[in-house]
Amino acid sequence: IHTVLGEPLYFETTDNFADLRQRFFEVIQHGRQALKWPAERVLTFIVDRGIFGKEVFEKVLADPALHLITWEKGYERQNWPPPGGISGAIVIERPRNRVEDIRSYPLEYGDRTWPQDQRLRQIVVQATNPQGRVIQVSILTDDKKADAALIVRWMFNRWLQENDFKYLDKHF
């Protein structure tokens, strides 16, 4: 479990034989106990698409102290702008190997109710890298109140954790 800035809060070694969707809620429970967070404290988890599944969202929707933000697995690129239009745009800047070497990533997004399940929110993002390559992704969440631009930033900031995982895999 990391903060939204990528700082580690809780680490647990688990057997990856069990699918992330199976381990997720138990790890949250252990993390709450270790960090002494009360059961009613509302937590938002930003997790990669390995968590995606109807059964996971059902459990999240049933828990008022839990929010989930994840990529939509199997999302296929749509015409742009998205249905309902563009809701906003932000730019994420990332330094590379030197602090002066800044890369800018413009992001546009559309925010709507997810057509497949009206209880969830879908934020479709079109991102452009510094070389001009454009991707389109879909973010899903049960949190209908959080600012869409903040959700987009949080989700794209998962790159920090993914880079940590890549580094660990490569070097250990």
C-alpha positions in Angstrom: 0.0 0.0 0.0 1.4 3.4 -1.1 0.4 7.0 -0.7 -0.8 8.8 -3.8 2.7 10.2 -4.1 4.1 6.6 -4.3 5.5 6.5 -0.8 5.2 3.0 0.8 2.9 2.6 3.8 2.4 -1.1 4.2 4.1 -4.1 2.7 3.0 -7.8 2.9 4.6 -10.8 1.3 1.8 -13.0 -0.2 1.7 -16.0 -2.4 1.0 -14.7 -5.9 -0.6 -18.1 -6.6 -3.7 -16.4 -5.3 -5.1 -13.9 -7.7 -4.9 -10.2 -6.7 -8.7 -10.1 -6.6 -8.6 -12.8 -3.9 -5.8 -11.2 -1.8 -6.8 -7.6 -2.0 -9.4 -7.4 0.8 -7.3 -9.4 3.2 -4.3 -7.2 2.6 -6.5 -4.1 3.2 -7.7 -5.6 6.5 -4.1 -6.4 7.6 -2.9 -3.0 6.5 -5.7 -1.3 8.5 -4.7 -3.3 11.6 -0.9 -2.6 11.2 -1.5 1.1 10.6 -4.2 1.3 13.3 -6.7 2.7 10.9 -10.3 2.3 12.1 -12.8 0.3 10.0 -14.9 3.5 9.3 -11.9 5.5 7.9 -12.6 5.9 4.2 -9.7 4.6 2.1 -9.3 5.0 -1.7 -7.1 2.4 -3.4 -5.6 3.0 -6.9 -4.8 -0.4 -8.4 -3.7 -1.6 -11.8 -6.1 -3.6 -14.0 -5.2 -6.9 -12.3 -7.9 -6.0 -9.8 -10.6 -5.5 -12.4 -13.6 -7.8 -11.9 -17.3 -7.5 -11.2 -16.9 -9.4 -7.9 -14.4 -6.9 -6.7 -16.5 -3.9 -7.5 -19.5 -5.6 -5.8 -17.5 -5.8 -2.5 -16.2 -2.3 -2.9 -19.7 -0.9 -3.5 -20.9 -2.8 -0.4 -18.3 -1.1 1.8 -18.9 2.6 2.5 -15.3 2.9 3.9 -13.7 1.8 0.6 -13.2 3.3 -2.8 -11.4 1.8 -5.8 -9.9 3.4 -8.8 -8.6 1.1 -11.6 -8.1 0.8 -15.3 -11.0 -0.8 -17.3 -9.7 -4.1 -18.5 -10.4 -4.8 -22.2 -11.3 -1.2 -23.0 -11.2 -0.5 -26.7 -10.4 2.9 -28.1 -13.4 5.0 -29.1 -13.9 8.0 -31.3 -12.7 11.2 -29.8 -14.1 13.3 -28.2 -15.9 10.8 -26.0 -19.7 10.6 -25.7 -20.7 13.6 -23.6 -17.7 15.6 -24.7 -14.4 16.5 -23.1 -14.8 17.3 -19.3 -11.3 18.6 -18.8 -7.6 18.6 -19.6 -4.4 18.5 -17.6 -0.7 18.2 -18.2 1.5 15.9 -16.1 5.2 16.7 -16.1 7.8 14.2 -15.2 11.5 14.6 -14.8 13.7 12.0 -16.4 17.3 11.2 -15.3 18.0 14.9 -14.6 15.7 17.3 -12.8 16.1 19.8 -15.7 14.9 17.2 -18.2 11.2 17.6 -17.9 8.7 15.7 -20.2 5.1 16.9 -20.6 2.2 14.6 -21.1 -1.0 16.3 -22.1 -4.2 14.5 -21.1 -7.8 15.1 -22.1 -10.6 13.3 -20.4 -14.4 12.7 -20.5 -16.2 11.9 -17.2 -19.5 10.0 -17.3 -21.5 7.1 -15.7 -20.1 3.8 -16.9 -22.6 2.4 -19.5 -22.0 -1.2 -18.3 -22.9 -0.5 -14.7 -24.6 2.8 -13.7 -23.2 2.5 -10.1 -19.7 3.2 -11.4 -18.0 6.2 -12.9 -15.9 6.0 -16.1 -13.2 8.6 -17.0 -12.0 8.1 -20.5 -8.5 9.6 -21.0 -6.6 10.4 -24.2 -2.9 10.8 -23.4 -0.2 12.0 -25.6 3.5 11.4 -24.9 6.3 13.8 -25.9 6.9 11.9 -29.2 3.2 12.5 -30.1 2.0 8.9 -29.6 -1.6 8.9 -28.4 -3.2 6.3 -26.2 -6.8 6.1 -24.9 -7.6 4.4 -21.6 -10.6 4.1 -19.3 -10.5 4.6 -15.6 -13.3 3.1 -13.4 -14.2 4.1 -9.9 -17.1 3.8 -7.5 -16.2 7.3 -6.1 -18.6 9.7 -7.8 -17.6 12.7 -5.7 -13.8 13.0 -6.2 -12.5 15.5 -8.7 -12.0 13.9 -12.1 -8.7 15.7 -12.7 -7.4 14.4 -9.4 -8.5 10.8 -10.2 -6.6 11.0 -13.5 -3.5 12.3 -11.8 -3.6 9.6 -9.2 -4.1 6.9 -11.7 -1.3 8.1 -14.0 1.0 8.5 -10.9 0.8 4.7 -10.5 3.7 4.8 -12.9 5.9 5.5 -9.9 4.9 2.2 -8.2 5.1 0.3 -11.5 8.7 1.6 -12.0 9.5 0.4 -8.5 8.2 -3.1 -9.3 10.1 -3.1 -12.6 13.3 -2.1 -10.8 12.8 -4.8 -8.1 12.1 -7.5 -10.8 15.2 -6.5 -12.7 17.6 -6.2 -9.8 16.4 -8.8 -7.4 
